[in-house]
Amino acid sequence: MLKLPIPARLKSQLTQENFFQHDCETMDLHDLREDYIQAELRREDLQEDPFKQFELWFQQACNVNCPEPNAMVLATASAKGEPLVRTVLLKYFDSNGFVFFTNYESRKAGHISENPHVALLFLWLPLQRQVQITGIADKIPTAESLNYFATRPRGSQLGAWCSVQSSVISSRQLLQMEFEQMRQKFLNREIPLPSFWGGYRVVPNNFEFWQGRSNRLHDRFLYVRQDDSTWKIQRLAP
């Protein structure tokens, strides 16, 4: 049975005798609580443009050294509605949307081809904040993918070539052998963009900005895109 790592604050509650018998079915996590008191979010604080509000919060996350501030959870669903989530890295964003890169033969790409509706989640725990975004994902132009690919470290470029993402492999050794073959193949020359690799841009329809507050009375504001491309802002109950 899988054992959960036990937080230090709970270890003192467990005797040496029963410590290693404590498993994920019986562990009591009710003491894992934190009251969110760092900040508030008021309607008058918000930018009218959600992209500008995101840029402000993203910069603040960078300023306080949040780990991997550009890490975002990407949720997709198949044509049958079967969901999957994973963490990917945001590589750039502007008023047109949020761009990440992947193998076009991966499971996430398969989902997007069947159902382009996706969701993103940015979690910045040191600031007690999160941003949820829902929208439509679409492939970016090849030239745009090439521009980004050229900036990647050489090892990452080779990794894109040697991994058939999401496919079943027999061992890590096989992956490392493929990497070495690619390294030799492109030795002393430029590594081209793989035809099966590139970016997606998520064009948002909704943004939700969430600021943790005391007593679980969190501040939540939802931006909804209108037909004229303006944004309606609504406060949501926590």
CYANA upper distance limits for C-alpha pairs under 8 A (distance plus 0.5 A):
  1 MET  CA     23 ASP  CA      8.25
  2 LEU  CA     23 ASP  CA      7.96
  2 LEU  CA     24 CYS  CA      7.58
  3 LYS  CA     22 HIS  CA      8.46
  3 LYS  CA     23 ASP  CA      5.86
  3 LYS  CA     24 CYS  CA      6.37
  4 LEU  CA     23 ASP  CA      7.15
  4 LEU  CA     24 CYS  CA      6.24
  6 ILE  CA     10 LEU  CA      7.08
  6 ILE  CA     11 LYS  CA      6.97
  7 PRO  CA     11 LYS  CA      6.97
  8 ALA  CA     12 SER  CA      7.74
  9 ARG  CA     13 GLN  CA      8.35
 10 LEU  CA     14 LEU  CA      7.48
 10 LEU  CA     31 ASP  CA      8.36
 11 LYS  CA     15 THR  CA      8.50
 11 LYS  CA     19 PHE  CA      8.19
 14 LEU  CA     18 ASN  CA      7.04
 14 LEU  CA     19 PHE  CA      6.05
 15 THR  CA     19 PHE  CA      6.32
 16 GLN  CA     20 PHE  CA      8.41
 18 ASN  CA     22 HIS  CA      6.89
 22 HIS  CA     26 THR  CA      7.09
 22 HIS  CA     27 MET  CA      6.82
 23 ASP  CA     27 MET  CA      6.46
 35 ASP  CA    213 ARG  CA      7.72
 35 ASP  CA    214 SER  CA      5.87
 35 ASP  CA    215 ASN  CA      7.12
 35 ASP  CA    216 ARG  CA      8.04
 36 TYR  CA    128 GLN  CA      7.10
 36 TYR  CA    212 GLY  CA      5.63
 36 TYR  CA    213 ARG  CA      5.18
 36 TYR  CA    214 SER  CA      5.47
 36 TYR  CA    215 ASN  CA      8.25
 36 TYR  CA    216 ARG  CA      8.12
 37 ILE  CA    212 GLY  CA      7.72
 37 ILE  CA    213 ARG  CA      6.00
 37 ILE  CA    214 SER  CA      5.95
 38 GLN  CA    127 LEU  CA      7.60
 38 GLN  CA    128 GLN  CA      7.71
 38 GLN  CA    212 GLY  CA      8.37
 38 GLN  CA    213 ARG  CA      8.11
 39 ALA  CA    211 GLN  CA      7.77
 39 ALA  CA    212 GLY  CA      8.05
 39 ALA  CA    213 ARG  CA      7.67
 40 GLU  CA    211 GLN  CA      7.00
 40 GLU  CA    212 GLY  CA      8.12
 40 GLU  CA    213 ARG  CA      7.20
 40 GLU  CA    219 ASP  CA      7.39
 41 LEU  CA     45 ASP  CA      7.07
 41 LEU  CA     46 LEU  CA      8.30
 41 LEU  CA    211 GLN  CA      6.77
 41 LEU  CA    219 ASP  CA      6.35
 41 LEU  CA    220 ARG  CA      8.37
 42 ARG  CA     46 LEU  CA      7.45
 42 ARG  CA    219 ASP  CA      8.14
 43 ARG  CA    221 PHE  CA      8.42
 43 ARG  CA    235 ARG  CA      8.42
 46 LEU  CA     53 GLN  CA      7.09
 47 GLN  CA     52 LYS  CA      6.84
 47 GLN  CA     53 GLN  CA      5.77
 48 GLU  CA     52 LYS  CA      8.42
 48 GLU  CA     53 GLN  CA      8.27
 48 GLU  CA    231 TRP  CA      7.85
 49 ASP  CA     53 GLN  CA      6.97
 49 ASP  CA    231 TRP  CA      7.57
 50 PRO  CA     54 PHE  CA      6.49
 50 PRO  CA    207 PHE  CA      7.34
 50 PRO  CA    223 TYR  CA      7.29
 50 PRO  CA    231 TRP  CA      8.33
 51 PHE  CA     55 GLU  CA      6.60
 51 PHE  CA     94 ASP  CA      7.65
 51 PHE  CA     95 SER  CA      6.61
 52 LYS  CA     56 LEU  CA      6.69
 53 GLN  CA     57 TRP  CA      6.84
 54 PHE  CA     58 PHE  CA      6.37
 54 PHE  CA    131 VAL  CA      8.46
 55 GLU  CA     59 GLN  CA      6.57
 56 LEU  CA     60 GLN  CA      6.82
 57 TRP  CA     61 ALA  CA      6.67
 58 PHE  CA     62 CYS  CA      6.85
 58 PHE  CA     69 PRO  CA      7.67
 59 GLN  CA     63 ASN  CA      6.62
 60 GLN  CA     64 VAL  CA      6.90
 61 ALA  CA     65 ASN  CA      6.88
 61 ALA  CA     66 CYS  CA      5.93
 61 ALA  CA     69 PRO  CA      6.66
 61 ALA  CA    124 TRP  CA      7.16
 61 ALA  CA    127 LEU  CA      7.65
 62 CYS  CA     66 CYS  CA      6.46
 62 CYS  CA     69 PRO  CA      6.74
 64 VAL  CA    126 PRO  CA      8.30
 65 ASN  CA     69 PRO  CA      8.34
 66 CYS  CA    124 TRP  CA      6.98
 66 CYS  CA    125 LEU  CA      8.16
 66 CYS  CA    126 PRO  CA      6.88
 69 PRO  CA    122 PHE  CA      8.36
 69 PRO  CA    124 TRP  CA      7.42
 70 ASN  CA     89 LEU  CA      6.13
 70 ASN  CA     90 LEU  CA      5.64
 70 ASN  CA     91 LYS  CA      7.88
 70 ASN  CA    122 PHE  CA      8.11
 71 ALA  CA     87 THR  CA      6.94
 71 ALA  CA     88 VAL  CA      6.37
 71 ALA  CA     89 LEU  CA      5.14
 71 ALA  CA     90 LEU  CA      6.75
 71 ALA  CA    122 PHE  CA      7.23
 72 MET  CA     87 THR  CA      5.95
 72 MET  CA     88 VAL  CA      6.06
 72 MET  CA     89 LEU  CA      6.48
 72 MET  CA     90 LEU  CA      7.16
 72 MET  CA    120 LEU  CA      6.70
 72 MET  CA    121 LEU  CA      5.85
 72 MET  CA    122 PHE  CA      5.35
 72 MET  CA    123 LEU  CA      7.90
 73 VAL  CA     85 VAL  CA      7.04
 73 VAL  CA     86 ARG  CA      5.99
 73 VAL  CA     87 THR  CA      4.77
 73 VAL  CA     88 VAL  CA      6.76
 73 VAL  CA    119 ALA  CA      8.49
 73 VAL  CA    120 LEU  CA      5.98
 73 VAL  CA    121 LEU  CA      5.46
 73 VAL  CA    122 PHE  CA      7.13
 74 LEU  CA     85 VAL  CA      6.02
 74 LEU  CA     86 ARG  CA      6.02
 74 LEU  CA     87 THR  CA      6.46
 74 LEU  CA     88 VAL  CA      7.15
 74 LEU  CA    118 VAL  CA      7.59
 74 LEU  CA    119 ALA  CA      6.33
 74 LEU  CA    120 LEU  CA      5.28
 74 LEU  CA    121 LEU  CA      7.25
 75 ALA  CA     83 PRO  CA      7.48
 75 ALA  CA     84 LEU  CA      6.27
 75 ALA  CA     85 VAL  CA      4.87
 75 ALA  CA     86 ARG  CA      7.30
 75 ALA  CA    118 VAL  CA      6.16
 75 ALA  CA    119 ALA  CA      5.55
 75 ALA  CA    120 LEU  CA      6.87
 76 THR  CA     83 PRO  CA      6.16
 76 THR  CA     84 LEU  CA      5.99
 76 THR  CA     85 VAL  CA      6.93
 76 THR  CA    108 LYS  CA      7.12
 76 THR  CA    111 HIS  CA      6.68
 76 THR  CA    112 ILE  CA      7.33
 76 THR  CA    115 ASN  CA      8.29
 76 THR  CA    116 PRO  CA      8.43
 76 THR  CA    117 HIS  CA      7.58
 76 THR  CA    118 VAL  CA      5.58
 76 THR  CA    119 ALA  CA      7.40
 77 ALA  CA     81 GLY  CA      5.67
 77 ALA  CA     82 GLU  CA      5.61
 77 ALA  CA     83 PRO  CA      4.64
 77 ALA  CA     84 LEU  CA      6.67
 77 ALA  CA    111 HIS  CA      6.20
 77 ALA  CA    112 ILE  CA      8.08
 77 ALA  CA    115 ASN  CA      7.07
 77 ALA  CA    117 HIS  CA      8.30
 77 ALA  CA    118 VAL  CA      8.00
 78 SER  CA     82 GLU  CA      5.65
 78 SER  CA     83 PRO  CA      7.05
 78 SER  CA    110 GLY  CA      8.17
 78 SER  CA    111 HIS  CA      5.15
 78 SER  CA    112 ILE  CA      7.99
 78 SER  CA    114 GLU  CA      6.51
 78 SER  CA    115 ASN  CA      6.51
 79 ALA  CA    111 HIS  CA      7.67
 79 ALA  CA    114 GLU  CA      5.76
 79 ALA  CA    115 ASN  CA      6.18
 84 LEU  CA    108 LYS  CA      8.33
 88 VAL  CA    100 PHE  CA      7.64
 89 LEU  CA    100 PHE  CA      6.67
 89 LEU  CA    101 PHE  CA      8.42
 90 LEU  CA     98 PHE  CA      7.30
 90 LEU  CA     99 VAL  CA      6.42
 90 LEU  CA    100 PHE  CA      5.58
 91 LYS  CA     98 PHE  CA      8.34
 91 LYS  CA     99 VAL  CA      6.33
 91 LYS  CA    100 PHE  CA      6.04
 91 LYS  CA    101 PHE  CA      8.21
 92 TYR  CA     98 PHE  CA      6.78
 92 TYR  CA     99 VAL  CA      6.06
 92 TYR  CA    100 PHE  CA      8.01
 93 PHE  CA     97 GLY  CA      6.11
 93 PHE  CA     98 PHE  CA      4.98
 93 PHE  CA     99 VAL  CA      6.53
 94 ASP  CA     98 PHE  CA      7.38
 96 ASN  CA    203 VAL  CA      6.88
 97 GLY  CA    201 ARG  CA      6.35
 97 GLY  CA    202 VAL  CA      5.80
 97 GLY  CA    203 VAL  CA      5.07
 97 GLY  CA    204 PRO  CA      7.01
 98 PHE  CA    201 ARG  CA      5.79
 98 PHE  CA    202 VAL  CA      5.57
 98 PHE  CA    203 VAL  CA      7.29
 99 VAL  CA    199 GLY  CA      6.96
 99 VAL  CA    200 TYR  CA      6.02
 99 VAL  CA    201 ARG  CA      4.90
 99 VAL  CA    202 VAL  CA      6.89
100 PHE  CA    199 GLY  CA      5.97
100 PHE  CA    200 TYR  CA      6.10
100 PHE  CA    201 ARG  CA      7.25
101 PHE  CA    197 TRP  CA      8.01
101 PHE  CA    198 GLY  CA      5.88
101 PHE  CA    199 GLY  CA      4.54
101 PHE  CA    200 TYR  CA      6.68
102 THR  CA    106 SER  CA      7.97
102 THR  CA    109 ALA  CA      8.28
102 THR  CA    197 TRP  CA      6.43
102 THR  CA    198 GLY  CA      6.30
102 THR  CA    199 GLY  CA      6.73
102 THR  CA    200 TYR  CA      8.45
103 ASN  CA    109 ALA  CA      7.71
103 ASN  CA    160 ALA  CA      7.90
103 ASN  CA    164 VAL  CA      8.17
103 ASN  CA    165 GLN  CA      6.75
103 ASN  CA    196 PHE  CA      6.44
103 ASN  CA    197 TRP  CA      4.93
103 ASN  CA    198 GLY  CA      7.01
104 TYR  CA    109 ALA  CA      5.76
104 TYR  CA    110 GLY  CA      8.09
104 TYR  CA    196 PHE  CA      5.67
104 TYR  CA    197 TRP  CA      5.84
104 TYR  CA    198 GLY  CA      7.29
105 GLU  CA    109 ALA  CA      6.56
105 GLU  CA    110 GLY  CA      7.15
105 GLU  CA    164 VAL  CA      7.88
105 GLU  CA    165 GLN  CA      7.28
105 GLU  CA    166 SER  CA      8.49
105 GLU  CA    196 PHE  CA      7.11
106 SER  CA    110 GLY  CA      6.76
106 SER  CA    164 VAL  CA      8.10
106 SER  CA    165 GLN  CA      5.62
106 SER  CA    166 SER  CA      5.83
106 SER  CA    167 SER  CA      8.29
107 ARG  CA    111 HIS  CA      6.72
107 ARG  CA    165 GLN  CA      8.41
107 ARG  CA    166 SER  CA      6.62
108 LYS  CA    112 ILE  CA      6.70
109 ALA  CA    113 SER  CA      6.64
110 GLY  CA    114 GLU  CA      6.97
111 HIS  CA    115 ASN  CA      6.30
111 HIS  CA    116 PRO  CA      7.85
112 ILE  CA    116 PRO  CA      4.92
112 ILE  CA    117 HIS  CA      7.72
112 ILE  CA    118 VAL  CA      8.21
112 ILE  CA    137 ALA  CA      7.34
112 ILE  CA    138 ASP  CA      8.29
116 PRO  CA    136 ILE  CA      5.81
116 PRO  CA    137 ALA  CA      5.69
116 PRO  CA    138 ASP  CA      7.47
117 HIS  CA    134 THR  CA      7.91
117 HIS  CA    135 GLY  CA      6.30
117 HIS  CA    136 ILE  CA      5.27
117 HIS  CA    137 ALA  CA      7.01
118 VAL  CA    134 THR  CA      6.36
118 VAL  CA    135 GLY  CA      6.22
118 VAL  CA    136 ILE  CA      6.55
118 VAL  CA    137 ALA  CA      7.08
118 VAL  CA    202 VAL  CA      8.24
119 ALA  CA    132 GLN  CA      7.68
119 ALA  CA    133 ILE  CA      6.07
119 ALA  CA    134 THR  CA      4.82
119 ALA  CA    135 GLY  CA      6.95
120 LEU  CA    132 GLN  CA      6.21
120 LEU  CA    133 ILE  CA      5.49
120 LEU  CA    134 THR  CA      6.80
121 LEU  CA    130 GLN  CA      7.50
121 LEU  CA    131 VAL  CA      6.22
121 LEU  CA    132 GLN  CA      5.12
121 LEU  CA    133 ILE  CA      6.93
122 PHE  CA    130 GLN  CA      5.89
122 PHE  CA    131 VAL  CA      5.64
122 PHE  CA    132 GLN  CA      7.08
123 LEU  CA    129 ARG  CA      6.75
123 LEU  CA    130 GLN  CA      4.94
123 LEU  CA    131 VAL  CA      7.24
124 TRP  CA    128 GLN  CA      6.67
124 TRP  CA    129 ARG  CA      5.77
124 TRP  CA    130 GLN  CA      6.35
125 LEU  CA    129 ARG  CA      6.60
125 LEU  CA    130 GLN  CA      8.24
128 GLN  CA    211 GLN  CA      6.68
128 GLN  CA    212 GLY  CA      5.80
129 ARG  CA    209 PHE  CA      8.17
129 ARG  CA    210 TRP  CA      6.10
129 ARG  CA    211 GLN  CA      5.22
129 ARG  CA    212 GLY  CA      6.57
130 GLN  CA    209 PHE  CA      6.84
130 GLN  CA    210 TRP  CA      5.73
130 GLN  CA    211 GLN  CA      7.32
131 VAL  CA    207 PHE  CA      7.49
131 VAL  CA    208 GLU  CA      6.07
131 VAL  CA    209 PHE  CA      5.28
131 VAL  CA    210 TRP  CA      6.56
132 GLN  CA    207 PHE  CA      6.22
132 GLN  CA    208 GLU  CA      5.51
132 GLN  CA    209 PHE  CA      7.24
133 ILE  CA    204 PRO  CA      6.79
133 ILE  CA    205 ASN  CA      8.11
133 ILE  CA    206 ASN  CA      6.15
133 ILE  CA    207 PHE  CA      5.09
133 ILE  CA    208 GLU  CA      6.93
134 THR  CA    204 PRO  CA      6.04
134 THR  CA    205 ASN  CA      6.40
134 THR  CA    206 ASN  CA      5.86
134 THR  CA    207 PHE  CA      7.26
135 GLY  CA    202 VAL  CA      6.50
135 GLY  CA    203 VAL  CA      5.80
135 GLY  CA    204 PRO  CA      4.54
135 GLY  CA    205 ASN  CA      5.39
135 GLY  CA    206 ASN  CA      7.28
136 ILE  CA    202 VAL  CA      5.88
136 ILE  CA    203 VAL  CA      5.80
136 ILE  CA    204 PRO  CA      7.07
136 ILE  CA    205 ASN  CA      8.23
137 ALA  CA    200 TYR  CA      6.57
137 ALA  CA    201 ARG  CA      5.96
137 ALA  CA    202 VAL  CA      4.76
137 ALA  CA    203 VAL  CA      6.86
138 ASP  CA    200 TYR  CA      5.78
138 ASP  CA    201 ARG  CA      6.02
138 ASP  CA    202 VAL  CA      7.13
139 LYS  CA    198 GLY  CA      8.04
139 LYS  CA    199 GLY  CA      6.33
139 LYS  CA    200 TYR  CA      4.85
139 LYS  CA    201 ARG  CA      6.78
140 ILE  CA    144 GLU  CA      7.04
140 ILE  CA    145 SER  CA      7.40
140 ILE  CA    198 GLY  CA      8.00
140 ILE  CA    199 GLY  CA      6.04
140 ILE  CA    200 TYR  CA      5.90
140 ILE  CA    201 ARG  CA      6.63
141 PRO  CA    145 SER  CA      7.10
142 THR  CA    146 LEU  CA      6.60
142 THR  CA    198 GLY  CA      7.61
143 ALA  CA    147 ASN  CA      6.73
144 GLU  CA    148 TYR  CA      7.05
144 GLU  CA    199 GLY  CA      8.50
145 SER  CA    149 PHE  CA      6.51
145 SER  CA    198 GLY  CA      5.64
145 SER  CA    199 GLY  CA      6.25
146 LEU  CA    150 ALA  CA      6.65
146 LEU  CA    193 LEU  CA      6.56
146 LEU  CA    198 GLY  CA      8.29
147 ASN  CA    151 THR  CA      7.55
148 TYR  CA    152 ARG  CA      7.41
149 PHE  CA    157 GLN  CA      7.54
149 PHE  CA    193 LEU  CA      7.08
152 ARG  CA    156 SER  CA      6.65
152 ARG  CA    157 GLN  CA      6.75
153 PRO  CA    157 GLN  CA      6.92
154 ARG  CA    158 LEU  CA      6.79
154 ARG  CA    191 ILE  CA      8.36
155 GLY  CA    159 GLY  CA      6.61
156 SER  CA    160 ALA  CA      6.84
157 GLN  CA    161 TRP  CA      7.30
157 GLN  CA    191 ILE  CA      7.43
158 LEU  CA    162 CYS  CA      6.85
158 LEU  CA    179 PHE  CA      7.08
158 LEU  CA    182 MET  CA      6.82
158 LEU  CA    183 ARG  CA      7.18
158 LEU  CA    191 ILE  CA      8.04
159 GLY  CA    163 SER  CA      6.60
159 GLY  CA    179 PHE  CA      7.10
160 ALA  CA    194 PRO  CA      7.90
160 ALA  CA    197 TRP  CA      7.66
161 TRP  CA    179 PHE  CA      8.46
161 TRP  CA    182 MET  CA      7.66
161 TRP  CA    194 PRO  CA      6.89
162 CYS  CA    175 LEU  CA      7.54
162 CYS  CA    178 GLU  CA      6.03
162 CYS  CA    179 PHE  CA      5.92
162 CYS  CA    182 MET  CA      7.18
163 SER  CA    175 LEU  CA      7.53
169 ILE  CA    174 LEU  CA      8.09
169 ILE  CA    175 LEU  CA      8.39
170 SER  CA    174 LEU  CA      7.65
171 SER  CA    175 LEU  CA      7.56
172 ARG  CA    176 GLN  CA      6.78
173 GLN  CA    177 MET  CA      6.61
174 LEU  CA    178 GLU  CA      6.78
175 LEU  CA    179 PHE  CA      6.74
176 GLN  CA    180 GLU  CA      6.78
177 MET  CA    181 GLN  CA      6.75
178 GLU  CA    182 MET  CA      6.73
179 PHE  CA    183 ARG  CA      6.64
180 GLU  CA    184 GLN  CA      6.73
181 GLN  CA    185 LYS  CA      6.57
182 MET  CA    186 PHE  CA      6.69
183 ARG  CA    187 LEU  CA      6.29
186 PHE  CA    190 GLU  CA      7.31
186 PHE  CA    191 ILE  CA      6.57
193 LEU  CA    197 TRP  CA      7.71
205 ASN  CA    224 VAL  CA      6.70
205 ASN  CA    225 ARG  CA      5.79
206 ASN  CA    222 LEU  CA      7.45
206 ASN  CA    223 TYR  CA      5.95
206 ASN  CA    224 VAL  CA      5.26
206 ASN  CA    225 ARG  CA      6.73
207 PHE  CA    222 LEU  CA      6.21
207 PHE  CA    223 TYR  CA      5.53
207 PHE  CA    224 VAL  CA      7.37
208 GLU  CA    220 ARG  CA      7.22
208 GLU  CA    221 PHE  CA      6.03
208 GLU  CA    222 LEU  CA      4.88
208 GLU  CA    223 TYR  CA      6.75
209 PHE  CA    220 ARG  CA      6.21
209 PHE  CA    221 PHE  CA      5.84
209 PHE  CA    222 LEU  CA      7.10
210 TRP  CA    218 HIS  CA      7.53
210 TRP  CA    219 ASP  CA      6.28
210 TRP  CA    220 ARG  CA      5.09
210 TRP  CA    221 PHE  CA      7.22
211 GLN  CA    218 HIS  CA      6.40
211 GLN  CA    219 ASP  CA      5.63
211 GLN  CA    220 ARG  CA      7.01
212 GLY  CA    216 ARG  CA      7.69
212 GLY  CA    217 LEU  CA      8.10
212 GLY  CA    218 HIS  CA      5.29
212 GLY  CA    219 ASP  CA      6.99
213 ARG  CA    217 LEU  CA      5.99
213 ARG  CA    218 HIS  CA      4.96
213 ARG  CA    219 ASP  CA      7.15
214 SER  CA    218 HIS  CA      7.64
216 ARG  CA    238 PRO  CA      7.71
217 LEU  CA    238 PRO  CA      6.16
218 HIS  CA    237 ALA  CA      8.37
218 HIS  CA    238 PRO  CA      5.74
219 ASP  CA    235 ARG  CA      8.22
219 ASP  CA    236 LEU  CA      8.09
219 ASP  CA    237 ALA  CA      8.25
219 ASP  CA    238 PRO  CA      7.23
220 ARG  CA    235 ARG  CA      6.29
220 ARG  CA    236 LEU  CA      5.74
220 ARG  CA    237 ALA  CA      7.43
220 ARG  CA    238 PRO  CA      7.14
221 PHE  CA    233 ILE  CA      7.12
221 PHE  CA    234 GLN  CA      6.07
221 PHE  CA    235 ARG  CA      5.00
221 PHE  CA    236 LEU  CA      6.35
222 LEU  CA    232 LYS  CA      8.42
222 LEU  CA    233 ILE  CA      6.07
222 LEU  CA    234 GLN  CA      5.65
222 LEU  CA    235 ARG  CA      6.78
222 LEU  CA    236 LEU  CA      7.40
223 TYR  CA    231 TRP  CA      6.31
223 TYR  CA    232 LYS  CA      5.97
223 TYR  CA    233 ILE  CA      5.10
223 TYR  CA    234 GLN  CA      7.09
224 VAL  CA    231 TRP  CA      5.88
224 VAL  CA    232 LYS  CA      5.64
224 VAL  CA    233 ILE  CA      7.06
225 ARG  CA    229 SER  CA      6.36
225 ARG  CA    230 THR  CA      6.45
225 ARG  CA    231 TRP  CA      5.15
225 ARG  CA    232 LYS  CA      6.99
226 GLN  CA    230 THR  CA      5.85
226 GLN  CA    231 TRP  CA      6.21
226 GLN  CA    232 LYS  CA      7.30
